[in-house]
Amino acid sequence: MRNLGGGPSQSQPQRRLFRRRTTNIDAETRFDIDTIGAFKMTPSFQPEHFTTNRPLMGACCSCMPRSQKDFMNGGLREMGMRNILDVRTELFNSGLLARCFPTEVYAINRPLFQPYPNITRSVITSPRVLNAIEETARQVTRGDMDVLPKQIALLEKTCANTMTMMTASVSSFFIKITAWFLTKYLSKFLHSVQVCRGQMMMVKEASKRNVPMIYLPLHRSHLDYILVTLILWHYDIRAPFVAAGDNMNIPFFNLLMRWLGGFFIRRRLDSNRNKKDIIYRALLHEYMTKLLSQGEGLEFFIEGGRTRTGKSMIPKGGLLSVVVEAFNEDEISDAFIVPVTFSYEKIIDGNYCREQMGLPKIKETFMGAVKAIFRVFFNTYGSVRVDFAQPFSLKEFMMHAKAYPYHPITLPTPPGRHSLDYGASYPNFSSTLLSTNGEAENTRMLVKALADHVVYTSDHCTAPMATHLIAFLLLTKYREGVYLRELTKSVHWIIRELQALRADVGFCGQSEHVILYAQELLGKHLISKKWQEEDNDLKLYPNLSLPSVFELSYYANVVSTHFALESVLAVSILINGNLSLFHLLTSATGVEKKVLREKVLEVAEEICTIIHNEFIFLPPCENLNSVLASMLESFVSKEILSTEESAMDDELVFAGKDRRWADRLALSLDVDDEENEGSYVADQYYQINTERSDIRERLHFLVCVLGPILEAHFLVVKFALEELHTEQPEEDFMKSLGRCARGKVESGLALFSESCAMIGLKSAVKSLQDLEILYSYEGANLRMLGLNEQQDSRTTLEHYASLLETALS
């Protein structure tokens, strides 16, 4: 962890050679870390208050196989954090040479990896590829046996060229040279790259099991490609082969990436949308399978491309399906899946405001890459934290998933259905690489379950940085500005809330210093500050104008995931209680507001369905209704709601805890259904404690977490009702929708200015497509979009519009 607490003098060095001083997330709790990472307690340090890292056990323990827990031991959490850019703490009993040239001595002492295999020839001559070549040749020649051999020879040559463009040429020596260079020079623009020692010990232990390691990072920056390899090198773990989109196949840089393990794949597997390229699919499938069968590790970004919003994207299952099928076909006996997540204090790749405003993405070029590198080296981007979640066995996960089938909120897009293009680097579920056999659909759902589990785990392992928390608080609680004194209290509060959710934070230090550090790092164009003489305090103001608010929202969305489901429940309570955001900001009305339990859960499930593309709300092993019901009970314990106990003539009245115990006992009794016929079950009502200002403030905060997302979906629903009378080109529809949404923001008719972000609007449109309210198809080189009249979609849209309007009123 990076200490943002400062010291008695700014001129004093913040770090010493073999010892550094830091604090945990409570400002009053302090401790020291010596060279080997052991904790030296000071009088105010309480070990039970400090959690080195929450995701050691992963985010979902209930569906984790036993082998995952075998890695755990009591000492892992006490190993602390390590800055891999500072190797001096790893050089023990070092001499003069190591003290003068620590990075060079450290790099020389690291062992070289064993040579990597060259499997190009075996891929081209494999039965899968040869069958694909013959099938394609027969289609092209239409069965003409005279030209068939010539066509096969031509396709074989094409395959060889394709493999040359695709394959990696990994050099262990170049990995070592690159790792030394990065360790030495990343500090020019990064304060630190923090990893948890305990996590890396688990990963290293898993890598010794002689099964392939599958690293699945969430994609935040182009730096992600090499950070995983760099960290693994520091722990003597063999570097994986890294899948990269062909948009990164830039002259010179592509050569460097190949030497580091990168192999390039098409962003679209099929050059022709209406026809599968079975040869390319076979080559990619066979290449990955051959690597796995030889025990090599793989790394690919489960989301496909970099997130533009700060939230994780819905995972793509194309490449993951290759790993699953390799296991199903006994090409590998098992594999360890390792979710990985990155937390950047500041976006290194620049902001995505251009794309959020509806403008096209700028294509990567050689000169663009060179300019970006120079820009990065002459700026500062704070710290990066990389978390490796608990490695788990693919074999045991598959056994569990088959025993307990996954029922997602919406099913993955079936083959043949088109969806909006998000600039993904990898194929999604509609572009599956699975074989077209009878088990394909079952395997498809297994892949979906695995992908959702990985993203859910990674999301809840992500440690918010200082910039994320400050942006989140400003956009959810203090959109009009806030004094430093009050924001300091809120920082303590939000950290306690995250701790209650078993989440970690990626910074430490005194709250005032953390806030000012974050403001300085983000810049005045996002957060401005002004000294208020009358209050003798500093006041901070978020920039809510377009397009700056999109960048601020990017940082805030990292934290939103942790509160997403709680926010859904709060919105449902407001809808059922006929409350509004305005009511929550005013004093108590004195009128009791009651809500029916079943209705709250019903509306909450409906909201989850509407915004299902925004979050993965729960892991595959859990049921949405059960999780919401449990969370609703927690609202009672937090005193947001209170239960109403009614006394009836032949009925005992229980106190809250006793009543719930009695209910659970009644449900556990095995009573025949016929005996229950005609029995009466009283509706359970909750009273919303709106008379308390702290409860109103909390509900307002929770609603504002999802406010921009709900408003974006409301805009899409209303626009579809008003404009989509006949089908029209999807591109034209999206342009008109973007102009309409930005117009509402500029005219002051929108509650949340970030709701007009184009990526959010696209996500809302895709949600309606998944729900079969809208349809799209390819025709005359245009993708057409229309309203599905067969499903009575207009009535459904009107219902959604009414529901969302009530939530935002």
Buried (B, 14 or more C-beta within 10 A) or exposed (E): BBBBBBEEEEEEEBBEEEEBBBBBBBBEBBBBBEBEBEBEEEEEBEEEEBBBBBBBBBBBEEBBBEBBEEBBEEEBBBBBBBBBBBBBBBBEEBEEEBEEEBBBBBBEEBEEBEEBEEBBEBBBEBEBBBEBBBEBBBEBBEEEEEEBEEBBEBBBEBBEEBBEEBBBBBBBEBBBEBBBEBBBEBBEBBBBBBBBBBBBBBBBEBBEBEBBBBBBBBBBBBBBBBBBBBBBBBBEBBBBBBBBBBBBBBEEBBEEBBBBBBBBBBBBBBEEEEEBBBBBBBBBBBBBBBBBBEBBBBBBBBBBBBBBBBBBBBBBBBBBBBBBBBBBEEBBEBBBBBBBBBBBBBBBBEBBBBBBBBEEEEEBEEEEBEEBEEEBEEEEBBBBBBBBBBBBBBBBBBEBBEEEEBEBBBEBBEBEBBBBEBBBBBBBBBBBBBBEEEEBEEBBBBBBBBBBBBBBBBBBBBBBBBBBBBBBBBBBBBBEBBBBEBBBEBBEBBBEBBBEEEBBBBBBBBBBBBBBBBBEBBEEEBBBBEEEEEEEBBBBBBBBEBBBBBBBBBBBBBBBBBBBBBBBBBBBBBBBBEBBBEBBEEEBEEEEBEBEBEBBBBBBBBBBBBBBBBBBBBBBBBEBEEBBBEBBBEBBEEEBBBBEEEEEEEEEEEEEEEBBEEEEEEEEEEEEEEEEEEEEEEEBBBBBBBBEEEBBEBBBBBBBBBBBBBBBBBBBBBBBBEBBEEBBBBEEBBEEBBEBBBEBBEEEEBBBBBBBBBBBBBBBBBBBBBBBBBBBBEEEEEBBBBBBEEBEBBEBBEEBBEBBBBBBB
